[in-house]
Amino acid sequence: MFDAIIDFFKSTGLYFFFQPDGWKYFVMILIALTLLYLAIFKKFEPYLLIPIGFAMLLVNIPNTNMFVETRTIVDGIEKTTYEGLLGFLYYGVKLGIYPPLIFLGIGATTDFGPLIANPKSMLLGAAAQIGIFITFLGAILLGFSGAESASIGIIGGADGPTSILLSSELAPHLIGAISLAAYSYMALVPMIQPPIIRMLTTKKERAIKMEQLREVKQIEKISFSIIVSVICMTLIPSSAPIIGMLMLGNLIKESKVVPNLTKTAGESLLYIITILLGLSIGATTAGTSFLRLETLMIIGLGLFAFAIATASGVLGGKVMCKLTKGKVNPMIGAAGVSAVPMAARVVHKEGQLVDQNNYLLMHAMGPNVAGVIGSAIAAGLFLMFF
């Protein structure tokens, strides 16, 4: 009878909490509950943090077998397979399916009009990507490999799907920490960016009003999707999954002839893939593999990357402000980090804190959507090299 009770206890999750690594499961459960709290009550990226947080909870309740990773050696080559509900869903990340489909939905909901109306804002989107490459070098100096450093650096683009796609290809063992850092900092844009913007700009600069953008014609928007696809994918073929899906989604939207496809891509498909992506990312955060020193280093480097990207964008805006003799508000460069549309809203809000009649939202959307393209190109370059 006593042996039966012992066997039953060993079959429960409670038994694993009392093992040497049991405290790691407990810590991860607390982190999962924290993410759920931030998502539900503080509304920090709730669409993604809720599935990530709940999946994290599921895989850190021991013995559920929701995500089982098995490594085998076949003919001298290591092969990894996944089982369990979340393990099967994870193949969508491993095979590079979910992130490009997310970009399809993003394209169907994005207006590139402000970028087309003010092409110079593309330079600010490019300036903000400097944070990616500086962090890449910093990660190498800290001992990460080239592929790992590239995956960590891309956090500076503040683009979750791009971070997931790149890390799934180059550093799948780091995907949980990288994804969590990327989406956490995206959610914290309204807290991280304002102090950096204020530190690098004067009140006079933040008060600069910009001329209203011209109206962009439909044919320009249609042509933009096709031209950007051809140029980017010709120069950097490895950027095709991201750029191609982003521009396809935008072409569907701007063509105005397939409203049902636009609605499906921008709503139903986008939300379905968001759930699957969130569950897959959360599944990789089991305490035994997640709680390591390198995880803390990645989170720290991610914050550094995001801060440098914001600062680079603002400094680029200051240069443009000088060259245009005060016609460009340097704050719009901060929106080049690609967190659409949160970064643009932060810039708009900072402008209105100085002058309530200063409307910068559409001006900031130019660098903002340029940042999406810029981070995709940066990811393509890393894929090409590593």
N, C-alpha and C positions, 0 to 999 in steps of 0.2 A: 504493500500500500504506500509506504513512504517512498519507495523507488519510483512508483507511478507519479507521485506528486512532484518529485525531483525532475523526472522526464518531462512532465507537463510544463514546469517552470522554465526548463531549458529551451522549450519550443516557443516560448513567448518572447516578445521584444524586451521585456523587463530584464531578462537574463543578460542581454548584451550590454545594458547600461552599467552592469557591475564588472565588466571586463576592463582590462587596462586602457583601451581606447574608448570606453563607454562615455566618458565625459565629453568627447568630441561630438557625439550624436546629440547630447543634451544642449551643448553650446549652439549647434546648428539649428536645433528646434527653436531656441530663443531668438536667433537671428531671423528665422522664418517668420515667427510671430511678430517681430519688429517690422519686417517688410510689409506684412499684411496690415499692421496698424498704420504705417505711413501711407500705404496705398488707399486704404478705406477711409481713414479719419483725417489724414492730411492731404489726400488726393495727389500724392506723388506718383506720376506715371501709373495710375491704377490699372489700365488696360493690360499692361505687361507685368507689373509687379505682383498682382494678385495671382495669376497662374504660376509665376516663378516662385513666389513665396509658398504657395500651397504644394507645389511639386517638391520644393525643398523640405517641407514638412513630411511629405510622404516617404521620401527616400531616406530620411533620417529617423524614422521610426523603424528600429531594427527588425530584420527578418520578414519584411513585407515582400521582398523580391520584386519591387516595382521597376527597378532598373538594375539589371545584372550585366556586368561587363566581363567578358571572358577573353583572355589572350592565349593564343596557341601558336606554336611554331610549325609551319608547314614548308618543307624543303628549304629550311634556313631562313624563311621569311615570316616575320611576325604578323599574325592575322587577328584582328579584334572583332568580336561579334557582340551583339546586344540582345538581351531577352527581357521579358517582363513588359507590361503595358507601356511604360515610359521609355523602355529600351527600344521597342519597335518604333515609337513615335520619333525617337532620336535619329533614326536613319534619315529623316528629312533634313536634319542639320548636317549630318556627316556627309551626305551625298550632295549638299549644296542646293537644296530645293527650296526650303522655306525663305531664306533671306532675299533671293531674287523676286519671289512672289510678293514679299512685303514691298519691294521697290515698285512692282507693278501697281499695287494699290496706292503707294505714295505718289507715283506719277499721275494717277487718275484723280488725285485730290490737290495737285500742286499747280499754281499759276506762275508760269515763267515770265509773265508780262513785265513785271518790274525790272527783271534782269535784261530783257530785250530792249526795254525803253531806255535803260541806262547801262550799256555794255561795260562801262568802266568799273561797275561794281563787281564784275568778275575778278578783277585784280584784288579786291578786298577779300573775296572768298578764297583766293589763292594764298593771300598773305596769312590768313588764319590757319592754313594747313602747315605752317612752319612748325607749330607745336608738335605735330606728328613726327617730324624728322628729328627735332631736337630730343624728344623723348626716346626715339629709336636709338640715338647715339648714347643717351644716358643709360638705357637698359643694357646695352652692350657693355658699357663700362662697369655695370653692376654684376656682370657675369652671365647674363642671359645670352642664348645663342642668337644668331641673326634672324632666324625665323620667329623665335619667341619675341625678340625685341620689336620686330615689325608688327606682330599681333598686339603687343602692348602699346606701341606708339599710336596705332590707329584710334585708340580711345580718344585722343586729342581732337579727332574729327567730330566727336559728339554725335556719332551716327551708329546706333545699336546694331541694325542689320548688317552694316558693313563690317563692324567689329566681329560679329558672329561668323560671317562668311570667311573672313580672313583667318581667324583663329581656328576654325574648323578645318581649314586646309593646311595651315602652317604649324599650329600648336594646339591640337585637340585636347591635350591634357590640361591646358590652361583656360579652356573655353568658359568654364563656370565663373572663375574669378574675373576674367576680362569682360564677359557679358554683364555681370553684376556691377562692375565698376562703371562700365559705359552707360548703362541705363540709370544707375544711381546718380551720376553726375548730370545726365540729361534732366533728371527730375529736379536737381538742385540748381539748375541754371539761374532761377530768380534770386538765389542766395549767393552764388559764387561770383557771378558777373558784375553786379553793381559796384562792389568795392574796388574791383580792378579798373572799371571804367572811370570811376571818380578819381582814382589815384593818378591816372594817366591823362586826364583832360581837365581843363579849367571850366569854371562855370560859364564863361563867355563862349567857349567852344561848344558846350552842351546846349547852349541856347540858339545856336545857328539854325535858321530855317532854310529849307531847301525848296527849290522850285518844283511845282507840281509836274509829275511825270506825264509824258504824252500818252495818248491812247494807242494801244498796240492792236494792229489788225489781225484777223483770224489767220490769214495766209502766212503772216510772219510767225505765228505760234506753231503752225503746222510745219513750216519749213525748218524752224528751230529744232524740233524733235528729230527730224530726219538728218539735218546737217551735223548736229552734235553727235548723233549715233555714228555716222560715217567717219567723222574726223577722229573721235575718241577711240573707236574700235579698230580703226586702221592703224593708228599710232601705237595703241596699247591694247592688243587683242584680248589680253587677260581681263580687261575691264568689261568685256561684253556681257556677262551675266547680270551685272548691276546696271550699267549704263543702258544696255539693251532693254531690260524690263522697265526701267524708270521712264525711258523715252517712249516705249510702247504704250505704257499707261497714260502718259501725257498726250500722245497722239490720239488715243481713243477718246480722251476728254475733249481735246480741241477740235476734233473732226466734226463734232456736233451731229453725227449721223447714226451713232450707236448709243443712245442714252441708257439703254438697259445694261450694256457692257460697262459703261462708265459707272453706273450705280453698283453693279455687282463687284467690279474690281475695287472701287473706292470704299465699299461698305461691307457686303457679305464676305467676299474673299479675304479682304484685309483683316477682318476681325477673326475669321476662322483660323487663318495662318498665324495671327498674333497669339491665339490660345495655344496652338500646337507648338509654336516657337517658345513661348514662355514655359510650358510644361517640359519641353526638351532641355532648356537651359537649366531650369531648377533641378532636373534629374541628375545633373553632373556635379551637384554640390554635396555629396555624401561627406560627412565629417571626417572620415578616415583619410580621404584624399584631398579635401578642400582646406582644412586647417593646417597650413604650412607657412613657413616664413615667406616663401615666394608669393603667397597670396597677399600678405600684407604689403609686400614690396610692389606688387602689381597695382593694388588700390592706391598706394602713395604715388606711384608713377602716373597713374591715370589722372589723379587730381593735378599733378604737375603739368601733364600734357594739356589738360583742359585750360588751366590758368595761362600757360604760355600761348596757346592758340588764341585765347581771348585778347591777351596783351598784344600779340602780333597783329591781329586784325585792327585793334584800336590805333596802334602805331602806324599801320598802313593807311588808316583813315586820316591821321594827322598829316602824313606826307601829302595825301591827295588834297586835303584842306589847304595846305600851303600852295600847292601847284595851281589850284583853282581860285586862289585869292579869297578863301573863306566861303566858297559856295557849297562845300561838302561838310556835313557834320561828321566829325571823326568817329563819333560813337557807332555809326552804322557798321564800321569795320568789325565790331564785336559780334555782330550777327553772322559773320562768315563761318562760325563754328558748326553750322549745319543742323543744329537742334531746331527744326522747323515746327511751328512758328514761334516757339517760346523765346528764342534769342532775340527775334525781331520785336516781340512784345516788350521785352526788358528794355531794349533801346528806346522804344516809343515812350515807355513809362518814365525813363530817366530824363528824356527831353521834356516831358510834361511837368516833371517836378520843378524844372527851372522856369518854364513858360507853358501855361495850360493851352495856349494856342499853337503850340509846336507839334505838328503831326508828322512823325517820322516812320510810321509803320510800313507804308508801302516802299519807302526808300530803303528801309532796312531789309525788306523781303528780297531785294536784289542780291546782296551779298549772302543772305540766308540760303536761298536756293542754289546760288553759285557754290556754296560750301558743300551741298549735297553732291554736286558733280565733282568738286575738288577732292573730297574724301574718297569717292569712288575711283577716281583716277589714281590717287595715292595708293589705294588698296591694290589696284591693277598693277602698278609699278612694283610693289612688294611681291605680288604673286609671280611677276615676270622674273624677278631676280632670285627668289627663294623657292 
